[in-house]
Amino acid sequence: MGYTVDAVRGADRDAGAPVWAFPEAATGVKAPEVTGLAGVLVPYRPDGWSRGPDLGEFGADATLSGARATALRKESLSSLPRSQRKKLEKEIDRQRITGVAMRSYASTGGVHLDERTGAVTVAVVLTRMEGRAAIRSMTSRQNAFFEALDVFEDGPRIDGHENARCYLLPADTDEGFDMMFCSAYRGDVLVYATADGVQPFGAEAVVELLTEQLDRIAEPGEAV
């Protein structure tokens, strides 16, 4: 995970200014089409999820090349002993990352939440790799990590996506906020998502967002 985890953990809690997509007829100018991995991300919508907090140094919406993403992951290992660092760097090289796209979302009501739930922010990171074995391995390690912790419990399932797993803070926590981590993959794309918000938590709204995100990722050879 490396830089992606650092970015999510360093996210601001201020949702920032919403991004409104004006109708084409109102502006007379058609917005440029977003392609590649960034084009797969769920778009912001005035009636639903709007622009969320910055993801560390990357802002709320960013795309990284495979080379840049690989370099950042290696930089995150700089504090490790040389022998351990070199071993992990080789593992990163074997993952053959070809690109990363990340976006943060915020919702305080509307179609996704109701009067029973509070504000929620979600950070979604998509990582495309050449090797599916690396994707499965990273997902398995991520799941094992959360399952080994006593502070999280199994979260909601995402229908139609057996590879998806979510982990949620227990409902009886007295922290005043809730947090959920999810990981999944489809084809050659690894998906990480982190959601947090005030209690009671709008987990169902987050599941809807992740379901839409996974549905937008096509298997190689299919249309999105």
Backbone hydrogen bonds, N-H to C=O, Kabsch-Sander energy under -0.5 kcal/mol:
donor,donor_aa,acceptor,acceptor_aa,energy
4,T,1,M,-2.1
5,V,2,G,-0.5
6,D,2,G,-2.0
7,A,3,Y,-2.5
8,V,4,T,-2.2
9,R,5,V,-2.9
10,G,6,D,-1.8
11,A,8,V,-1.4
12,D,54,D,-1.3
15,A,13,R,-0.6
20,W,18,P,-0.6
22,F,20,W,-0.9
26,A,23,P,-1.0
27,T,23,P,-1.1
28,G,24,E,-2.9
35,T,33,E,-0.6
39,G,35,T,-0.7
39,G,36,G,-0.6
40,V,37,L,-1.5
41,L,37,L,-0.7
41,L,38,A,-0.8
45,R,49,W,-2.9
48,G,45,R,-1.6
50,S,106,A,-2.7
52,G,104,S,-1.8
55,L,59,G,-2.4
56,G,54,D,-1.2
58,F,55,L,-2.0
59,G,56,G,-0.8
62,A,102,M,-2.4
64,L,100,V,-3.1
66,G,98,T,-1.0
69,A,65,S,-2.7
70,T,66,G,-2.4
71,A,67,A,-2.3
72,L,68,R,-2.3
73,R,69,A,-2.1
74,K,70,T,-2.0
75,E,71,A,-2.2
76,S,72,L,-1.6
77,L,74,K,-1.6
78,S,75,E,-1.7
80,L,77,L,-2.2
85,R,81,P,-2.9
86,K,82,R,-2.7
87,K,83,S,-1.5
88,L,84,Q,-2.1
89,E,85,R,-2.5
90,K,86,K,-1.8
91,E,87,K,-1.5
92,I,88,L,-2.3
93,D,89,E,-2.2
94,R,90,K,-1.9
95,Q,91,E,-0.9
95,Q,92,I,-0.6
96,R,92,I,-0.6
96,R,93,D,-1.0
98,T,128,R,-2.9
99,G,128,R,-1.1
100,V,64,L,-2.4
101,A,126,L,-2.3
102,M,62,A,-2.8
103,R,124,V,-2.3
104,S,60,A,-2.4
105,Y,122,V,-3.2
106,A,50,S,-2.0
107,S,120,V,-2.2
111,V,47,D,-1.2
112,H,109,G,-0.7
117,T,114,D,-1.7
118,G,198,V,-0.6
118,G,200,P,-1.7
120,V,107,S,-2.2
121,T,196,D,-2.6
122,V,105,Y,-2.2
123,A,194,T,-2.8
124,V,103,R,-2.8
125,V,192,Y,-2.9
126,L,101,A,-3.3
127,T,190,L,-2.5
128,R,99,G,-2.7
129,M,188,D,-2.3
130,E,95,Q,-0.6
130,E,96,R,-1.7
131,G,95,Q,-0.7
132,R,130,E,-0.6
135,I,131,G,-1.1
136,R,132,R,-2.5
137,S,133,A,-2.2
138,M,134,A,-2.6
139,T,135,I,-2.3
140,S,136,R,-2.2
141,R,137,S,-2.2
142,Q,138,M,-2.2
143,N,139,T,-2.4
144,A,140,S,-2.4
145,F,141,R,-2.1
146,F,142,Q,-1.8
147,E,143,N,-2.4
148,A,144,A,-1.4
149,L,145,F,-0.6
149,L,146,F,-0.8
153,E,168,L,-2.8
155,G,166,C,-3.2
159,D,157,R,-0.7
161,H,158,I,-1.9
164,A,161,H,-1.6
165,R,183,S,-2.5
167,Y,181,F,-2.9
168,L,153,E,-2.9
169,L,179,M,-2.0
173,T,170,P,-1.6
178,D,197,G,-3.3
180,M,195,A,-2.9
181,F,167,Y,-2.6
182,C,193,A,-2.7
183,S,165,R,-2.3
184,A,191,V,-2.1
186,R,189,V,-2.2
189,V,186,R,-1.7
190,L,127,T,-3.2
191,V,184,A,-3.3
192,Y,125,V,-2.4
193,A,182,C,-2.4
194,T,123,A,-2.2
195,A,180,M,-2.9
196,D,121,T,-2.2
197,G,178,D,-2.0
198,V,119,A,-1.0
199,Q,176,G,-1.4
203,A,201,F,-1.5
206,V,202,G,-1.5
207,V,203,A,-2.4
208,E,204,E,-2.0
209,L,205,A,-1.8
210,L,206,V,-2.6
211,T,207,V,-2.7
212,E,208,E,-2.2
213,Q,209,L,-2.4
214,L,210,L,-2.8
215,D,211,T,-2.3
216,R,212,E,-1.4
217,I,214,L,-1.0
218,A,216,R,-0.7
222,E,219,E,-2.6
